[in-house]
Amino acid sequence: MRLTLFILLIIILSFSACTSEDTSASKGIYDVEAGDPEMLATMRKARATLPHFLAAVQQHDSASSNFAVKLPYADGDEMEYIWLGKPAFESGKWYGTVDNTPEYTHEVKEGERVAFDTAKVADWNYTKSGELIGGYSIRLLRNRMKPEERAKFDKSISWIIKQKAATESSVAAFCFSGSLLLRWDANSK
């Protein structure tokens, strides 16, 4: 069975505008096999290090900002992964704000504040003193970009991506069949 997941890698900070080309790369869309051990490992790594993120959100450290989590939303048999910004813990639940216009799912819409289950988080990120913390799927996609594309991407962001994330841990990959469509949207907020 072929399973397609849509992972929106919306960078929470400022992006420069995309070119008018209508190619997958210009839109920030990358097709990756769902059984790809590196991508699956990034999701596992994000889940394994999620307590670090949740603690950082609640610390209210002035050097940390742009907190976001990535969660799946259904579109028929497929999933679209969307970044939720401004996560907050209120009345025993976690909430976040949809940071982009969903391409496929109708479960949520841009700007909507929604509750989320931490067990479903596929990635998380924030910046601390100008450095990306977490953002494992962002790092993987960036590492897979062609040098020219990576240089353009790096110019479009306002923070530093170090080679190894400060919260990295060893995580075994798990596999499933199908394909995985990964996306970062340079036109988003």
N, C-alpha and C positions, 0 to 999 in steps of 0.2 A: 504494500500500500504506500502510495506516495503522499507524504505529509509536507505541506509548505507552511513555513512560519514566516511571518513578516516581523522583522525586528527594526523598529524605528530608532535609529541612533541620532536623536535630535540633540545637538550640542546646545546646552542651555545658555551659553554666552553668545555674544555677537558673532555673526558670520558675515563674510562678504557675499555679495550676490553671486548666484550661479551664472554660468554662461547661458546663452540662449539655445545651445545645442540640445537636442532631444534624445540623447543617448543615455543608457543606464548609468554610466559613469558620471556624466554631467549632472544627473539627478541624485547621485549618491547611492545608487542601488547596486548591490553586489550579490550575485547568485553563488551560494555555497551549499554543498551537499549537507543534508541534515545529519548524516552520520559523521560529519567532520569532527574528529576528536578534539581539535583545538577549540572550535566554537562551543562544543558541548562542555569542555573543561572550563571555558570562561563563565558559562552559566553556573556550573557547580562552584567555581571559585567565588562568584558573586554571592551565592547563597551561603557558602561557608564563612564568608567574611561580613555578612550582613549585620551581625551584632556591633561591629566596629562602626558602621554607618549609622545605625539607629542611635548609638550612644553619642556620636558626633552631632547628630541633629538636635539632640536634647541638651547638649552642652552650651549652646548659644555662644560659641567662640567667635569673637569679632574678626579673626583671621580666616574663618571658614564661611563659604557662601555657595550659592548655586546648587543646592542639594536637589537631587532627583533620583527617582527609581523608575525602572522599566518593567512594565507588566504586560501580560498577554490579554488581548481582547478578541473574542470570536468574530469570525466572518464566515459563516457556514462551517465547512469542514476545516477551514484554515484559521490561522491565528495572526493577528497583527500586534506587534510589540510596540508599545507607546510609552514615552517618557512622561512621568508625572512630576511636576516641580512643586516646590514649597511644601514638602511633607511635614505633617504635624500630628502629634499624638493627642487626641482629645476624647474624653469620655470613654476610655478603654479601646479606642479604635484609631488606626492610622488613616490619614486623609492626604490627598495630593491634588494638584490642579493639572488637568490635561494641557500640555505645553504645545501642542500642534494640532492641525486639522487632520484627523484620521483619514487615510486613503481608502480603506476598505470596510472597516467595522462601523456599525451604527450603534454600538453599545455606549459609546461616549462621544463627546464633542469638545472641540477646543475651548478652553476656558472653564470647563465644567469641573467642579470640585467633587471628587469621588472618594469613597472609602476603598481601601485595598487590604488584601491579605498578605502579610509578609512572607508566607510560605510560597506565594506565586511570583515573588520578585525574581527577575531574570538578570538584572544588572542594577548597579547603583553608581552614583558618582557625586563628587562635590569638589570645589577648589579650596585649597588652603594655602595662603600666602602665594597665590598665583600658580600653584601646582595642582594638576589633576590627581585626585585621589579616587581609587576605584576605576570605574569606566573600563572594565575589562574587555567588553565587546568593541568599544571605541579603539582601544589599543590594538586589538587583533586586526580589525579592519585597516587601521592606519599602517600597521606593519605589512599588510598584504598589498598596499597601494604601490603603483609604479613610482619611481623616484620623483618624477615631475608632478604627479598627482599628490604625493605626500607633501612636497614642498608647497603646493598651492593650499592644501588643507592646513598645514602648519601656519601659513600666513593668515588664514582666515580665523584662527582662534586666538584668544587673548590670554592663554595660560600655557604652562609648560607641561609636556608629557615626558616624564623620565622613563628610561628603558624598563625598569621593574617597578611595579606599583608597591608602595610602602606596605600594603596589607596583603601582598601575595602569599599564598600558601600552596603546598603541593596538593593537587586535587586530581584524582584519577578520572579519566574521561569515561563517559558511557555513550552507547551508540543506539541509534534507531534509523530506520530506512527512510529514504525520501530526500527532499531538497530543502534548503533553508535560504530564503531571500533576505538579505541584510540591507539595511538602508540607513544612511544619515542624510539629513535634509538641510542643505546649506541655505535654504530660503526660510527656515523656521526661526523662531525667536531665540 
